[in-house]
Amino acid sequence: MTHADDLRAWARGMYTTEAATELLLKAFGGKFAAPGNPWIHTSTEPEGPSQVSAWIDFAAIPDEVGPLSGGERRFLMLAASLAEDVPVVLGDVVPGLDRENLDLVLAAIAHAGGSHQHADIRVHEDGTVTRGKGLLDSLHPWPRALRAV
């Protein structure tokens, strides 16, 4: 398994953590999900099948982003806010994002909200309810053409 696979395995099952983890893996060439960042933790020898070998301490991000550019700080704070109780003001963060990162953030919000798991249920004007094809697609899917992991 790759480091990215390990992080995804750790986050699996918690939509907000999955979304924040994907943000780090996909943005800025994946550099903020790489080992060596103070919020990335790895272990070369997990202690059994249920132990993780990599995880992200999203709560540590606010204390560690000082030397980064404004755009990087805003992006990381937004990712941290999805996974942890890290407050951000969207009006301060979103306007500073470039188009590629804004696309990722929209996908992350859709994922965190579980839109990829919403059932196709329709309520008609007469009050009847019908079920469609099963699960709907994400409101905003993850972009495919990215250079990161």
Secondary structure as GFF3:
##gff-version 3
##sequence-region A 1 149
A	DSSP	alpha_helix	3	11	.	.	.	ID=ss1
A	DSSP	alpha_helix	15	26	.	.	.	ID=ss2
A	DSSP	three_ten_helix	27	33	.	.	.	ID=ss3
A	DSSP	beta_strand	40	42	.	.	.	ID=ss4
A	DSSP	beta_strand	54	56	.	.	.	ID=ss5
A	DSSP	three_ten_helix	58	60	.	.	.	ID=ss6
A	DSSP	alpha_helix	61	64	.	.	.	ID=ss7
A	DSSP	alpha_helix	70	83	.	.	.	ID=ss8
A	DSSP	alpha_helix	90	93	.	.	.	ID=ss9
A	DSSP	three_ten_helix	94	96	.	.	.	ID=ss10
A	DSSP	alpha_helix	99	112	.	.	.	ID=ss11
A	DSSP	three_ten_helix	115	117	.	.	.	ID=ss12
A	DSSP	beta_strand	119	123	.	.	.	ID=ss13
A	DSSP	beta_strand	129	135	.	.	.	ID=ss14
###
